[in-house]
Amino acid sequence: MEWTSVSAALPPAGQRVIVTDGEITGEAYIVTVGGVSAWNRSHNTPWEAWARGPVTAWMPLPAPPGRQQTGNR
């Protein structure tokens, strides 16, 4: 899998992906409220509250062992 720059494309809202700010890497998803989108970690914790900078790139989560990736899970 390759990193995708957030300036090139974003994953669908709500799809959990691996993200990085160039220093810290973790799992996150995009939420959109009132037309404004933001990266969140679990339990609606904003990415910026946990990381050192804004998300710069993302990639899909790998499929679980023994299974193939089939979409938004």
C-alpha positions as MATLAB code, in Angstrom:
seq = 'MEWTSVSAALPPAGQRVIVTDGEITGEAYIVTVGGVSAWNRSHNTPWEAWARGPVTAWMPLPAPPGRQQTGNR';
ca = [
       0.000    0.000    0.000;
       1.101    3.538   -0.707;
       0.452    6.780    1.140;
      -2.029    9.198   -0.463;
      -1.503   12.913    0.123;
      -4.576   14.633    1.574;
      -4.145   17.292   -1.115;
      -4.572   14.589   -3.799;
      -7.579   12.687   -2.385;
      -9.488   11.910    0.802;
     -11.156    8.666    1.891;
     -14.951    8.539    2.191;
     -16.288   10.101    5.410;
     -16.431    7.552    8.225;
     -13.993    5.076    6.648;
     -11.222    4.216    9.108;
      -7.768    4.571    7.569;
      -4.138    4.893    8.656;
      -3.045    8.540    8.798;
       0.147   10.449    9.520;
       1.220   13.999   10.207;
       4.732   13.131    9.061;
       5.810   12.204   12.578;
       2.973   10.304   14.278;
       0.925    7.550   12.610;
      -2.441    6.193   13.784;
      -5.952    5.177   12.821;
      -8.506    7.904   12.091;
     -11.586    8.773   10.036;
     -13.177   11.901    8.588;
     -16.395   13.325   10.032;
     -18.409   16.087    8.388;
     -20.714   18.310   10.444;
     -22.420   21.354    8.986;
     -20.323   21.141    5.839;
     -17.042   21.191    7.795;
     -14.828   18.085    7.672;
     -12.310   17.056   10.334;
     -10.128   14.039   11.146;
     -11.140   12.162   14.316;
      -9.706    9.254   16.232;
     -11.868    6.991   18.400;
     -14.835    8.389   20.345;
     -14.837   11.664   18.361;
     -11.434   12.756   19.672;
      -9.993   15.252   17.163;
      -6.714   14.182   15.536;
      -5.101   17.502   16.501;
      -5.741   16.800   20.220;
      -3.585   13.685   19.978;
      -0.987   14.395   17.282;
       1.619   17.086   16.701;
       0.255   18.444   13.423;
      -2.473   18.088   10.800;
      -2.919   14.894    8.788;
      -0.740   15.040    5.677;
      -1.287   11.556    4.196;
      -3.436    8.440    4.562;
      -3.706    4.839    3.369;
      -6.386    2.120    3.654;
      -6.270   -0.274    6.581;
      -4.960   -3.693    5.556;
      -7.385   -6.608    5.395;
      -7.454   -8.822    8.511;
      -5.295  -11.961    8.274;
      -6.950  -14.590    6.086;
      -9.493  -12.154    4.598;
      -9.533   -9.887    1.573;
     -10.447   -6.195    1.726;
     -14.075   -5.829    0.579;
     -14.918   -2.210    1.309;
     -15.715    0.076    4.208;
     -15.231   -2.035    7.350;
];
